[in-house]
Amino acid sequence: MQHHIIVSFGKDAEFEFRLAGAGAADEARQWFDREFVNLECDVATPTGKILAVDRILSVAKYAGSDRFRDQPAWGEQFARHTAAILGRDLIRVDVEQYSIGY
């Protein structure tokens, strides 16, 4: 499956990734868990449970647009793991609006 991942920090900072295949969802969850801790992400949820979409959005937010711009290999890993977890062919991660669209 082809995947098209867009990570947006606003109209002047968008990063697009086109991937053939996404990898294993378990590996992707582990990657996001590590990045979530390494970036010291903080998500307030009413239930206390952090969902996969919260991890994806938080990692993008805390990494910031500079990391996507300056470390393209990291950005590609982010996109590949996002595709593995969400399993969609088109995914838009809108950091500014804190939302994920398909």
N, C-alpha and C positions, 0 to 999 in steps of 0.2 A: 504494500500500500504506500502511495505517495503521501507525504505530510507537508503541509504548508503552515508554518508557525510564525505569527507576527507578535512581537513584543513591543508595546507602545508605551512611551513615557510622555506622550503629547505629540502634536503634529510635527514637531521639528526633531523628534528623536524616536524613530521607529526602526526596528531591526527585523529582517525577514530571513527565514530559514526554510529551505526546501530539502526534504530528506526522503530517501527511499528506505523505508523500514524504520522501526523505532527501538527495538530491543525488548528486554524483559521488564515487565512491570515491577517485579520484586526488586530488581537491581535499581530501577528508577526511584522507587520509594526510599531505598537505602541512601542513594545519592542525595535526594532532597532532605532526608533526615540529617545527614552530615552537614550539608550546606546551611540548613536552618540553624544548627547549633554553632557552626563556625562563624556565621554572620551575626550571631546573637539576635536573631529575629524575635519579635514579641508580637503575639496576636491575642487580643482580648476576645474571648468567645463566651457567650452566656452559659454554655454547657461545660466549658473547660476542655472540650475535645477539639483537636485541631484536624480539620479535614484536609484531604489532598489538595484541593483548590486553594485553601488558605496557605499551605506550605509553598505552593507554586507562586502565588501572588506575593507572599512575604519574601521569599528568596529573591525574586525579581526586584522588589522594592528596596530591600536592604543592600543588594548588590549594586543597584543604581545603573544608570545609562552608561556611565564611564566604563564599568566593567564589560558591558556588552560591546562597547566601541573599542576598548583597548585590549580585550582578551577574546578575540573571535572564537577560539577553540572552546573556551568556557561557555560562551553563548550557544555554540552548537550543541554542547553537552546538555545545557539547560533545555534547549528545544527538543532534542532527541528524547530526553527523559520525560518532558511534558507530554510528548506524543505517546510515549509508552504507557503512561498512567491514564491519560484521558482517552486514548484510542480513537481519536477523530482525525479526519484528513485535513480539516481546516480549523485552526485554533487561534484565537486572538486573545493575548494576555494584555489587558489594558491596566497598566499599573496606576495611571493617573486616576481612573475611575474605580480602581480595585475590583475589577470584574473580569470574567473569562467568558468569551463568546465563541460560538461554533458556527 
